[in-house]
Amino acid sequence: MKKTIALTHAKLNSDRLLDSIKFEIKKYLNRERRKPLPAGKDYWTFDCRFGASEDVAEKIFTSEINKHIDAAMAQALPSFYIEILAKACNHQPRAEAADDEAEEA
């Protein structure tokens, strides 16, 4: 998803518009997570970028998307750019788990 989203609308209240934007993003993330994983992959992760425009967009975590949308609304930006790209990954074993197994043996 690469999209520039307007924060103003002629007929909608700004709070309702904000809710609909957040819901649209949440729906997209859930739809991507439901897709079947490629062979040998464990989970979906997302590369996200957010900014006032595509040129100034910065990398963010998925959990920070709503905070950045709220900040854009507080700054009274006319629109913002969001990019969410899904990629399949494998979990990396934690070093602690490997140490615990060695101690038990």
DAMOZI-V740468 format. One line per field, one symbol per residue. burial: b if it has 9 or more other C-alpha atoms within 8 Angstrom, else e. Layout:
BEGIN
burial=???
END
This chain:
BEGIN
burial=eeebeebebeeeebeebbeeebeeeeeeeeebeeeebeeebbbbebbbbbbbbbeebeebeeeebeebeeebbeeebebbbbbbebebbeeeeeeeebeeeeeee
END
